[in-house]
Amino acid sequence: MLQKTAWLLLLCLLACSGADEETPEQPTAPIVIEYGTVSGTVTHGNTRNPIPGAVVRLLEQSMETGIDGVYTFQGIPYADTYTLVVEDANYQPYQQSFALGQERLVLNIALMPLRDTAEELQEFLDNFSELLESLTLENLEQIETLFSETYVAADDEATIFGVLSGIIPENYDDVIPAVTQLFEEYVSLEFRFKDVQVDVTHARKASVILSLDVTAEKGEERDLSEIKARCQFDFRREQSDWKIVYWQLFEIDIRL
């Protein structure tokens, strides 16, 4: 009986001794944060042409798209919810939610314009006609504002003939002198843009091909002359206004 009691005491001592020892901590796995790249192209919703200068925002970062409409954000941590925001003064606001769980994610964005470019340019041409037909010198400065300071006429044979005939200005500095001469020579003027075909690059750049019919009466005798031409205008939006940056005559027919 005594021997049995001794064994029990020994087991209790061993058990208590083991309880005092600390259990070794298991090593914890390091937290790995993975990163990816978010990129894409911002395009005009109707033409699918790239839009340069659009502002793209993600997290605290923002950038402008290049001439090719491309944006790229690098070093973005993987996460379930992000919001990509795209802003441009000439397009409807856009935002898109997405998750990032891959090395590279491509998000191509199509923006819709706030206004129809073809309608805007038709209004521009209608206003241009009215100002020219007014034969009012007080409208010279307003006519000048329709041209970009970088405006230049083409240098082909037909366009040069139009410049020498006083129909179109050679460059921006020539706008007021050319229109002044036109107003002083004619007592009646009809300046009609017809068969307008608009080629939209994006909301800040476009070209127009059209027919130009001019009917004019000169001097007290009201000598009649008619001019028919096929021509092209290139436009660029500067701030919020469209401006003429280039004018070319493909062909010209003058009847005196």
C-alpha positions, 0 to 999 in steps of 0.5 A: 500500500505504501509503495502504491502511494509513493507512485501516485505522488511521483506521478502528481509531481511530474504532472505539475512540473509539465504544466509549468512548462510553456507550450512552444509557439507555432510560427505564423505564416507571413502576410503576403500582399499581392499587387496588380496593374489596372489599365485600358483605353478611353474612347468616344462612345460613338466613333470608338476613337481614343480620347486624349486628356480624359482624367482617370482616378483610382484610389488617391491616384489620377492621370490624364489619358495620352494621345492614344487614350491609354491610362495605366495604374501600377502597384494596386493591392488586390481587393474585392471592391474598387471604383474607377472614375473617368471625367472629361468636360465634354462627356457624361460622367463615368464610374465603374466598380471592379475587383482586382485579383490578378496581375493585370486587369484591362478596363476599356471605357467608352464615354458618351458625349454631352452634345452631338458634335454634328449638330454643334458644327452645323450650328457653327456653320449657320452662325458663320454664314449669318455673320458673313452675310451681314456685311457688317464691320462690327461683326469682324471681331466675332468672325475672328473668334471662329478661327483658332490662332493656329489656323492656316489655309492649305497650300494646294493650287485650288486653295491658293486661288481661293485665297487670292480671290479673297474668298478665304483667309490665308492664316489667322492674321489674315482673317480680319483683313480678308473679311474686311475686303470682302465686306467693302467690295460687295453690297450683297452676299450669300454664303451657303454651306451645303451637303455637310458631312461630319467626321468626328474624331472625338468631342474636341476634334472633327473635320467637315467636308461640304459644298460652298455656294457663294452668290455676291453682288459688287458695286453700284452696278450690282455685278453678279458673281457666283462661286461654287467650291468643294472644301474641307474644314478641320475643327478643334475645340478650344476651351468650350468653343469650336474653332476652325484650324484648317481650310482647304478647297478641293475645287473651285468654280467662279462665274462672273 
